Amino acid sequence: MIYAMSGKKKIPIGLGNTFAKCPMCGVLHPVDLPDLIMQTDGDLENVQVYCERCTQKRALAQAGAHRGKGVQTHG
């Protein structure tokens, strides 16, 4: 078992009790710890995990930013 320490209190780290704070809206949301470790090569200190809603907002914003690029028109 792996633990996080808060003062003298040990908190077990497991699949069901690992959360991240969304850097965009601040909501606390669950994360898939094994997946996160694989995606970050184990570097969890500098990772930012967006909540599902903000992930969708960011995807829409990026799609809008790329709209029209690479489009050819014939005149």
C-alpha positions, 0 to 999 in steps of 0.5 A: 500500500502507498500512502500520502502523509498529511501531518502525522496522518497516513492517507492510503492512495488507491484507485478510488481516492485519487483526485485532481483540481481542475486548473480552469474551474477549480472543481475537484474530480477523480483521476485514473491514477495508473493512466495518469502515471503512464501518461506522465512517465510518473512525474505527477508534480507538474501535471494539470488534469482538466475536468471533463467539462473544461476538457470539452471547452478547451477542445471546442476552443482549439477547434474554433482556432483551427477553423478555416485553416487548410481550406482551399477555395476555388475562384 
